[in-house]
Amino acid sequence: MSADLEMAGDVMPEAPSVVGGADNVLLEGISVRVRVPASSANLGPGFDCLGIALGVYDTLTVSTVASGIHIEATGEGADSIPRDERHLVVRAVRRGLEYGGASAAGLALRCVNAIPHSRGLGSSAAAAVSGFAAASGLLAAAGVREPFSDAELVQLAGEFEGHPDNAAASVLGGAVVTWADSPLDANPDGVVAVREAYLARGLVVHPGIRATVFVPETESSTSHTRGLLPDTVPRADAVFNLSRSALAVVALTTAPECLIDATVDRLHQPYRAPSMPQSAELVVALRERGYAAMVSGAGPSVLVLSTDAVTDEVDALAHGIGFATWPVEIAEGVEISW
């Protein structure tokens, strides 16, 4: 761990301090740095239960200061984010500190954002994970408690998101399977849920699988596209997706030759297609060329998982309908340093 992080300007106190009782520790003059990856959820048939971490990263530095909220942001969304207590990262840091039995009178944030907003690449989940990870680092650097476990980070960020697939991928890295438990139970990792327990297990992705993301300029609202989904689906479609979700786990870990079959979906992509016709068109074109293509999360980005790089012809095809081609690594999980 590193303790040499600094914030620009006059918001840093001269020396770190920790005051207060065990149930209300006030932190000041402590800094942490967090790097969190983007993610793609669903992976075709695994609606709200499969995800994968992608090598596009937001970087965050957080310092506890004497007063106020100080936010310096560059990159994606920098011109539109709030710069007060409404900021998602600020809210997550506050909640994480509260969970750990501490607080901060003021916070100074430096955000370098590379994850596109509202494109189906988990930007809001990454923001939540980065805030909770920062809180974890602050608490550990101050000696208040051990860093949050992965299970705690998944639970806390999952509560913010309302579902854990993107958040779990950003926490654990690689591919993940996620699920929710009943509100009154303690999950197997020992985290007692206040409302609903969010759980995840990581998958070791086959080393031959590579990821390519096709990112459009247009944005999409997850709440809008979720509203397009029906309350009930035909039993045949439900059974179809169950089999393909199970196959997806096999394809991701040991049998990448099954990726084409494993990424077919009948539960969400057909209903969302009319709201993002270019994405639907690109998915069809890619699959016709032998690529396991799917809408990334709620869209409008498109994800390909394959053992071969996409061709120049595919790159030109995507560019022609408004998509940039991003070859990305399958990423490891969130990193915290202080």
C-alpha positions as MATLAB code, in Angstrom:
seq = 'MSADLEMAGDVMPEAPSVVGGADNVLLEGISVRVRVPASSANLGPGFDCLGIALGVYDTLTVSTVASGIHIEATGEGADSIPRDERHLVVRAVRRGLEYGGASAAGLALRCVNAIPHSRGLGSSAAAAVSGFAAASGLLAAAGVREPFSDAELVQLAGEFEGHPDNAAASVLGGAVVTWADSPLDANPDGVVAVREAYLARGLVVHPGIRATVFVPETESSTSHTRGLLPDTVPRADAVFNLSRSALAVVALTTAPECLIDATVDRLHQPYRAPSMPQSAELVVALRERGYAAMVSGAGPSVLVLSTDAVTDEVDALAHGIGFATWPVEIAEGVEISW';
ca = [
       0.000    0.000    0.000;
       1.096    3.537   -0.693;
       0.677    6.525    1.623;
       2.101    9.263   -0.617;
      -1.094   10.393   -2.371;
      -1.832   14.138   -2.318;
      -4.652   16.410   -3.422;
      -4.084   19.686   -5.233;
      -5.115   22.996   -3.654;
      -5.591   23.939   -0.038;
      -8.085   21.296    1.037;
      -5.548   18.952    2.638;
      -4.884   19.378    6.368;
      -1.306   19.327    7.583;
      -1.513   16.005    9.389;
      -3.921   13.083    9.472;
      -6.150   12.662   12.482;
      -8.670   10.154   13.789;
     -10.960   11.248   16.608;
     -14.116   10.024   18.273;
     -15.414    6.844   19.797;
     -15.523    3.418   18.234;
     -19.020    4.019   16.866;
     -18.370    7.467   15.391;
     -14.793    7.946   14.252;
     -14.143   11.231   12.448;
     -11.479   10.917    9.748;
      -9.375   13.782    8.437;
      -6.199   14.065    6.373;
      -6.259   10.541    4.926;
      -6.065    9.744    1.206;
      -6.710    6.662   -0.896;
      -6.570    5.874   -4.595;
      -8.939    3.486   -6.363;
      -8.982    2.039   -9.875;
     -12.180    0.291  -10.957;
     -12.963   -1.454  -14.270;
     -15.984   -1.145  -16.508;
     -18.314   -4.103  -16.832;
     -20.836   -5.725  -19.111;
     -23.899   -7.459  -17.691;
     -26.251  -10.187  -18.934;
     -23.800  -11.607  -21.529;
     -26.799  -12.516  -23.651;
     -29.072  -14.906  -21.728;
     -27.868  -14.250  -18.156;
     -30.251  -11.370  -17.412;
     -29.242   -9.702  -14.119;
     -27.057  -12.667  -13.140;
     -23.987  -12.796  -15.425;
     -21.332  -10.131  -15.830;
     -17.754   -9.567  -16.907;
     -15.133   -6.934  -16.071;
     -13.678   -4.982  -18.979;
     -10.366   -3.129  -19.192;
     -11.649    0.444  -19.273;
     -10.941    2.125  -15.949;
     -12.119    5.018  -13.798;
      -9.506    6.275  -11.336;
     -10.469    8.009   -8.108;
      -8.490    9.721   -5.362;
     -10.374   10.557   -2.172;
      -9.114   12.576    0.782;
     -10.915   13.294    4.027;
     -10.706   17.039    4.747;
     -11.858   19.555    7.331;
     -15.015   20.666    5.554;
     -16.920   20.838    2.292;
     -17.140   18.771   -0.874;
     -14.353   19.412   -3.402;
     -14.646   17.561   -6.719;
     -12.177   17.707   -9.581;
     -13.295   15.620  -12.559;
     -11.914   14.974  -16.021;
     -12.949   12.653  -18.824;
     -16.351   11.040  -19.360;
     -19.258   12.978  -17.894;
     -17.029   15.614  -16.313;
     -19.197   18.496  -17.520;
     -22.498   17.074  -16.309;
     -21.864   15.478  -12.902;
     -22.986   17.231   -9.693;
     -20.229   18.648   -7.539;
     -21.893   18.366   -4.152;
     -23.385   15.720   -1.855;
     -25.512   14.408   -4.745;
     -22.437   12.988   -6.514;
     -22.773    9.196   -6.597;
     -19.214    8.607   -5.420;
     -19.657   11.018   -2.512;
     -22.839    9.209   -1.489;
     -21.089    5.833   -1.679;
     -18.086    7.043    0.337;
     -20.415    8.464    2.993;
     -22.406    5.216    3.181;
     -19.239    3.126    3.292;
     -17.773    5.171    6.127;
     -21.065    4.957    8.022;
     -21.095    1.185    7.531;
     -17.561    1.041    8.944;
     -18.391    3.204   11.958;
     -16.786    6.449   10.810;
     -17.492    9.735    9.058;
     -15.704   12.658    7.441;
     -16.569   16.331    7.794;
     -15.387   16.992    4.246;
     -14.269   15.083    1.178;
     -11.975   15.973   -1.699;
     -12.326   13.865   -4.849;
     -10.226   13.696   -7.985;
     -12.039   11.656  -10.644;
     -10.478   10.592  -13.935;
     -13.305    8.917  -15.841;
     -12.767    6.698  -18.873;
     -15.927    4.555  -18.670;
     -18.587    5.992  -21.011;
     -21.782    7.035  -19.266;
     -25.188    5.571  -20.164;
     -23.740    3.134  -22.713;
     -24.288   -0.208  -20.953;
     -20.742   -0.453  -19.589;
     -21.488   -0.233  -15.884;
     -20.476    3.368  -15.236;
     -22.857    3.841  -12.306;
     -21.854    0.515  -10.763;
     -18.192    1.464  -11.170;
     -18.869    4.778   -9.407;
     -20.579    2.981   -6.527;
     -17.791    0.404   -6.260;
     -15.123    3.117   -6.356;
     -16.846    5.029   -3.537;
     -17.204    1.983   -1.298;
     -13.669    0.843   -2.106;
     -12.400    4.312   -1.196;
     -14.281    4.165    2.100;
     -12.749    0.749    2.736;
      -9.261    2.126    2.119;
      -9.848    5.178    4.301;
     -11.047    3.036    7.200;
      -8.099    0.661    6.841;
      -5.538    3.479    6.493;
      -6.917    5.068    9.655;
      -6.722    1.784   11.553;
     -10.461    1.763   12.198;
     -10.991   -1.725   10.747;
      -9.764   -4.185    8.147;
     -10.614   -3.422    4.500;
     -14.057   -4.522    3.382;
     -14.237   -8.070    2.098;
     -15.243   -8.678   -1.505;
     -18.601   -9.888   -0.217;
     -19.145   -6.629    1.648;
     -18.253   -4.555   -1.404;
     -20.658   -6.572   -3.577;
     -23.415   -6.178   -0.985;
     -22.953   -2.452   -0.479;
     -22.651   -1.621   -4.172;
     -25.466   -4.025   -5.045;
     -27.760   -2.182   -2.652;
     -26.953    1.073   -4.432;
     -27.619   -0.455   -7.853;
     -30.548   -2.683   -6.975;
     -28.810   -5.640   -8.642;
     -25.255   -6.921   -8.278;
     -24.135   -8.116  -11.735;
     -22.168   -5.037  -12.864;
     -20.931   -4.204   -9.372;
     -19.748   -7.750   -8.693;
     -17.794   -7.827  -11.954;
     -16.072   -4.543  -11.051;
     -15.265   -5.856   -7.568;
     -14.112   -9.377   -8.420;
     -12.855   -9.004  -11.986;
     -13.168  -11.680  -14.656;
     -16.641  -13.103  -15.149;
     -19.177  -13.465  -12.365;
     -22.380  -15.265  -11.493;
     -24.625  -13.302   -9.129;
     -27.847  -13.907   -7.234;
     -29.999  -12.428   -4.486;
     -30.969  -14.046   -1.193;
     -34.013  -13.467    1.017;
     -33.980  -10.308    3.167;
     -33.799  -12.063    6.525;
     -30.926  -14.443    5.868;
     -27.189  -14.113    6.369;
     -25.434  -15.042    3.167;
     -22.647  -17.662    3.065;
     -19.973  -14.962    3.388;
     -21.435  -13.776    6.680;
     -22.812  -10.431    5.519;
     -26.250   -9.918    7.053;
     -28.563   -8.194    4.598;
     -30.506   -5.151    5.711;
     -32.993   -5.593    2.858;
     -31.789   -8.163    0.372;
     -28.527  -10.054    0.262;
     -26.525   -9.780   -2.968;
     -24.044  -12.555   -3.633;
     -21.510  -13.371   -6.318;
     -18.952  -15.957   -7.324;
     -16.164  -15.390   -9.797;
     -15.429  -17.492  -12.862;
     -11.931  -18.018  -14.237;
     -12.334  -16.986  -17.865;
     -10.727  -19.229  -20.488;
      -7.409  -17.610  -21.454;
      -8.249  -17.756  -25.153;
     -11.286  -15.481  -24.851;
     -10.895  -11.821  -25.771;
     -13.401   -8.978  -25.587;
     -14.304   -6.252  -28.068;
     -16.732   -3.467  -27.244;
     -18.539   -1.421  -29.893;
     -19.428    1.944  -28.372;
     -21.857    4.424  -29.983;
     -22.127    8.141  -29.374;
     -25.785    7.762  -28.417;
     -26.771    7.117  -24.815;
     -29.472    4.973  -23.256;
     -31.297    4.977  -19.932;
     -31.309    1.682  -18.043;
     -34.579    2.596  -16.345;
     -36.165    3.276  -19.751;
     -34.970    0.061  -21.386;
     -35.900   -1.997  -18.305;
     -39.392   -0.554  -18.622;
     -39.674   -2.097  -22.086;
     -39.536   -5.625  -20.672;
     -42.759   -7.594  -20.142;
     -43.849   -8.771  -16.698;
     -44.278  -12.338  -17.963;
     -42.565  -14.352  -20.679;
     -43.450  -17.612  -22.432;
     -42.297  -20.711  -20.565;
     -40.417  -21.895  -23.643;
     -38.372  -18.680  -23.635;
     -37.626  -19.019  -19.918;
     -36.448  -22.605  -20.385;
     -34.399  -21.564  -23.408;
     -32.585  -18.862  -21.436;
     -31.965  -21.160  -18.476;
     -30.183  -23.634  -20.734;
     -28.167  -20.938  -22.510;
     -27.163  -19.271  -19.208;
     -25.859  -22.599  -17.932;
     -24.022  -23.111  -21.215;
     -22.542  -19.613  -20.913;
     -20.724  -20.643  -17.731;
     -19.222  -23.615  -19.596;
     -18.333  -21.504  -22.626;
     -16.666  -18.781  -20.558;
     -14.552  -21.171  -18.520;
     -13.704  -24.276  -20.545;
     -15.397  -24.317  -23.964;
     -15.150  -21.029  -25.870;
     -16.248  -22.846  -29.027;
     -19.743  -22.755  -27.472;
     -19.857  -18.962  -27.156;
     -22.105  -18.454  -30.173;
     -24.789  -20.808  -28.834;
     -24.252  -19.641  -25.253;
     -24.991  -15.960  -25.945;
     -28.432  -16.242  -27.550;
     -31.187  -14.501  -25.597;
     -34.982  -14.419  -25.678;
     -35.791  -12.515  -22.457;
     -34.588   -8.957  -22.939;
     -32.793   -8.154  -26.202;
     -35.790   -8.750  -28.523;
     -37.978   -6.401  -26.440;
     -35.336   -3.668  -26.314;
     -34.315   -3.898  -29.975;
     -36.841   -1.327  -31.303;
     -35.445    1.324  -28.932;
     -31.860    0.804  -30.181;
     -32.111   -0.320  -33.815;
     -28.434    0.302  -34.648;
     -27.349   -1.938  -31.761;
     -29.743   -4.671  -32.853;
     -28.513   -4.325  -36.445;
     -24.889   -4.629  -35.361;
     -25.569   -7.689  -33.181;
     -27.228   -9.453  -36.114;
     -24.427   -8.509  -38.520;
     -21.737   -9.708  -36.141;
     -23.459  -12.997  -35.381;
     -23.935  -13.638  -39.097;
     -20.137  -13.342  -39.379;
     -19.546  -15.894  -36.629;
     -18.979  -13.601  -33.637;
     -20.684  -14.123  -30.261;
     -22.222  -10.647  -30.120;
     -24.722   -9.332  -27.602;
     -26.043   -6.042  -26.283;
     -23.865   -4.910  -23.376;
     -26.106   -4.588  -20.339;
     -29.047   -2.346  -21.211;
     -27.182   -1.017  -24.265;
     -26.594    0.632  -26.543;
     -22.991   -0.696  -26.616;
     -22.414   -4.133  -28.122;
     -20.027   -6.741  -26.713;
     -18.244   -9.512  -28.587;
     -16.536  -12.389  -26.779;
     -14.395  -14.460  -29.118;
     -11.113  -16.277  -29.549;
     -10.194  -14.189  -32.602;
      -9.796  -10.456  -33.091;
     -12.484   -8.767  -35.151;
     -11.520   -8.058  -38.745;
     -11.006   -4.712  -40.460;
     -14.202   -5.392  -42.381;
     -16.149   -5.660  -39.112;
     -14.490   -2.514  -37.788;
     -15.563   -0.632  -40.927;
     -19.075   -2.045  -40.723;
     -19.443   -0.892  -37.101;
     -18.005    2.527  -37.885;
     -20.467    2.911  -40.734;
     -23.446    2.733  -38.366;
     -21.932    4.925  -35.668;
     -19.912    2.592  -33.408;
     -16.267    2.870  -32.323;
     -14.418   -0.442  -31.942;
     -12.609   -0.954  -28.616;
     -10.570   -4.141  -28.115;
     -10.286   -4.472  -24.323;
      -8.780   -6.891  -21.857;
     -10.913   -8.940  -19.510;
     -10.018   -7.046  -16.384;
      -9.112   -7.876  -12.836;
     -11.144   -6.354  -10.027;
     -11.003   -3.067   -8.162;
      -7.624   -1.923   -6.833;
      -7.185    0.174   -3.663;
      -3.959    1.824   -2.471;
      -3.010    4.252    0.283;
];
